[in-house]
Amino acid sequence: MDMTRARNTVRLLAGALVLLLAAACGSVDDPGAPLGDIEMPFELDAVAVEIEGASLEDAEAWADRQGAELRIVRLDGEDLAATTDFVPERINIFVADDVVTEVSSIG
């Protein structure tokens, strides 16, 4: 198993663990609450210009420099589990063959 696939597997397992813990403990977040005046540090189209078509490794390096967190929500055509909490610094991406194919959302 190459390092990128191993890293993605670890991320998937970590995400599943977070979901299990959230389900067991409940959540204090109100997903129906309005976002109000949350300052958005990134603009979707601008991020897409920077990382769509880039290797996952290069996209992660870019995100680190920007203080952002990348979350893979679709890997090789398969949707992955993701929490519904809102994190302004999180960039949700689709990845196929270790290349960012789409920036799907911010948060």
C-alpha positions as a Markdown table, in Angstrom:
| # | Residue | x | y | z |
|---|---|---|---|---|
| 1 | Met | 0.0 | 0.0 | 0.0 |
| 2 | Asp | 1.6 | 3.3 | -1.0 |
| 3 | Met | 1.9 | 6.1 | 1.6 |
| 4 | Thr | -0.9 | 8.3 | 0.1 |
| 5 | Arg | -3.4 | 5.4 | 0.2 |
| 6 | Ala | -2.3 | 4.6 | 3.7 |
| 7 | Arg | -2.7 | 8.2 | 4.8 |
| 8 | Asn | -6.2 | 8.3 | 3.3 |
| 9 | Thr | -7.1 | 5.1 | 5.0 |
| 10 | Val | -6.0 | 6.5 | 8.4 |
| 11 | Arg | -8.0 | 9.7 | 7.7 |
| 12 | Leu | -11.1 | 7.6 | 6.8 |
| 13 | Leu | -10.7 | 5.6 | 10.0 |
| 14 | Ala | -10.2 | 8.7 | 12.1 |
| 15 | Gly | -13.3 | 10.3 | 10.6 |
| 16 | Ala | -15.3 | 7.1 | 11.4 |
| 17 | Leu | -14.1 | 7.2 | 15.0 |
| 18 | Val | -15.2 | 10.9 | 15.3 |
| 19 | Leu | -18.6 | 10.0 | 14.0 |
| 20 | Leu | -18.9 | 7.1 | 16.4 |
| 21 | Leu | -17.8 | 9.2 | 19.4 |
| 22 | Ala | -20.2 | 12.0 | 18.4 |
| 23 | Ala | -23.1 | 9.6 | 18.2 |
| 24 | Ala | -22.2 | 8.1 | 21.5 |
| 25 | Cys | -21.8 | 11.4 | 23.3 |
| 26 | Gly | -24.3 | 13.5 | 21.6 |
| 27 | Ser | -23.5 | 17.0 | 20.2 |
| 28 | Val | -23.8 | 20.5 | 21.6 |
| 29 | Asp | -23.8 | 22.0 | 18.1 |
| 30 | Asp | -27.1 | 23.1 | 16.6 |
| 31 | Pro | -26.8 | 22.4 | 12.9 |
| 32 | Gly | -30.0 | 24.4 | 12.3 |
| 33 | Ala | -28.6 | 27.5 | 13.9 |
| 34 | Pro | -27.9 | 30.5 | 11.6 |
| 35 | Leu | -24.3 | 31.2 | 10.7 |
| 36 | Gly | -24.7 | 34.9 | 11.5 |
| 37 | Asp | -21.6 | 37.0 | 11.0 |
| 38 | Ile | -19.0 | 34.3 | 10.7 |
| 39 | Glu | -16.0 | 35.6 | 8.9 |
| 40 | Met | -15.1 | 33.3 | 6.0 |
| 41 | Pro | -11.3 | 33.1 | 5.6 |
| 42 | Phe | -11.6 | 31.5 | 2.1 |
| 43 | Glu | -13.6 | 32.0 | -1.0 |
| 44 | Leu | -14.7 | 28.9 | -2.8 |
| 45 | Asp | -13.7 | 29.9 | -6.4 |
| 46 | Ala | -10.4 | 31.3 | -5.3 |
| 47 | Val | -9.5 | 28.1 | -3.5 |
| 48 | Ala | -10.6 | 26.0 | -6.5 |
| 49 | Val | -8.2 | 28.0 | -8.8 |
| 50 | Glu | -5.4 | 27.2 | -6.4 |
| 51 | Ile | -5.8 | 23.5 | -5.8 |
| 52 | Glu | -8.1 | 21.8 | -8.4 |
| 53 | Gly | -5.9 | 19.7 | -10.6 |
| 54 | Ala | -3.1 | 19.6 | -8.0 |
| 55 | Ser | -1.8 | 16.5 | -6.4 |
| 56 | Leu | -3.2 | 15.8 | -3.0 |
| 57 | Glu | 0.3 | 16.3 | -1.5 |
| 58 | Asp | 0.6 | 19.8 | -3.2 |
| 59 | Ala | -2.9 | 20.7 | -2.1 |
| 60 | Glu | -2.1 | 19.7 | 1.5 |
| 61 | Ala | 1.0 | 21.8 | 1.4 |
| 62 | Trp | -1.0 | 24.8 | 0.1 |
| 63 | Ala | -3.6 | 24.3 | 2.8 |
| 64 | Asp | -0.9 | 24.2 | 5.5 |
| 65 | Arg | 0.6 | 27.5 | 4.3 |
| 66 | Gln | -2.9 | 29.1 | 4.4 |
| 67 | Gly | -3.8 | 27.7 | 7.9 |
| 68 | Ala | -6.6 | 25.6 | 6.3 |
| 69 | Glu | -7.7 | 22.1 | 6.8 |
| 70 | Leu | -8.5 | 19.8 | 3.9 |
| 71 | Arg | -11.2 | 17.2 | 4.2 |
| 72 | Ile | -11.7 | 14.6 | 1.6 |
| 73 | Val | -15.4 | 14.0 | 1.2 |
| 74 | Arg | -15.2 | 12.0 | -2.0 |
| 75 | Leu | -12.4 | 9.6 | -2.7 |
| 76 | Asp | -12.1 | 7.8 | -6.1 |
| 77 | Gly | -15.8 | 8.3 | -6.7 |
| 78 | Glu | -16.9 | 7.1 | -3.3 |
| 79 | Asp | -18.6 | 9.5 | -0.8 |
| 80 | Leu | -16.9 | 9.4 | 2.6 |
| 81 | Ala | -18.6 | 10.1 | 6.0 |
| 82 | Ala | -18.3 | 13.7 | 7.1 |
| 83 | Thr | -19.7 | 15.6 | 10.1 |
| 84 | Thr | -22.1 | 18.4 | 9.6 |
| 85 | Asp | -20.4 | 20.9 | 11.9 |
| 86 | Phe | -19.3 | 24.1 | 10.4 |
| 87 | Val | -15.5 | 25.0 | 10.4 |
| 88 | Pro | -14.7 | 28.1 | 8.4 |
| 89 | Glu | -11.1 | 27.0 | 7.9 |
| 90 | Arg | -12.1 | 23.6 | 6.5 |
| 91 | Ile | -12.0 | 23.0 | 2.7 |
| 92 | Asn | -14.0 | 20.0 | 1.5 |
| 93 | Ile | -12.5 | 18.3 | -1.6 |
| 94 | Phe | -13.1 | 15.5 | -4.0 |
| 95 | Val | -10.0 | 13.4 | -4.9 |
| 96 | Ala | -9.4 | 10.8 | -7.6 |
| 97 | Asp | -6.1 | 9.0 | -8.2 |
| 98 | Asp | -4.4 | 11.3 | -5.7 |
| 99 | Val | -5.5 | 14.5 | -7.6 |
| 100 | Val | -7.9 | 17.1 | -6.3 |
| 101 | Thr | -10.8 | 17.0 | -8.8 |
| 102 | Glu | -13.1 | 19.5 | -7.1 |
| 103 | Val | -13.4 | 21.9 | -4.2 |
| 104 | Ser | -16.9 | 21.1 | -3.1 |
| 105 | Ser | -17.4 | 23.5 | -0.2 |
| 106 | Ile | -15.9 | 25.6 | 2.6 |
| 107 | Gly | -16.8 | 24.8 | 6.1 |
